[in-house]
Amino acid sequence: MKYLKNPFVLLGIIGIGYYFVQKRKILKKTPSASKSVGEIEKKELSEDEIKNIAKENKVPMSLIEDCEKMNKKDLARTILANQKMLNEEKMNNDERNHINKMVEYLEKELDKR
């Protein structure tokens, strides 16, 4: 009881109570506030959306599906590997253009994340 006579302890208890009351109000208004940002932003693409993205960027659908599963570090590693392959391997222009389009798409996705 002697601690409650100290004004700083009393203000601290009031402050903590106020914090929990405000947090409860926010959670009642928006239930998604308790979820992490990753859970909220993570959404599955439908097959039609994947087809549209593939047509826009002129890349295969399998690349888009794989890209959705990758994290930021894996995307960067894939981009570097493809650029290294472009510099070191001999290939015709069609293959080179196709890989360039894939790298461009991967870079866009990396910038989004």
Protein Blocks (a to p, Z undefined) as FASTA:
>chain_A
ZZmmpmklmmmmmmmmmmmmmmmmmmmmmmmlmpcfklmmpccddfklmmmmmmmnopaf
klmmmmmmpcfklmmmmmmmmmmmmmmpccdfklmmmmmmmmmmmmmmmmmZZ
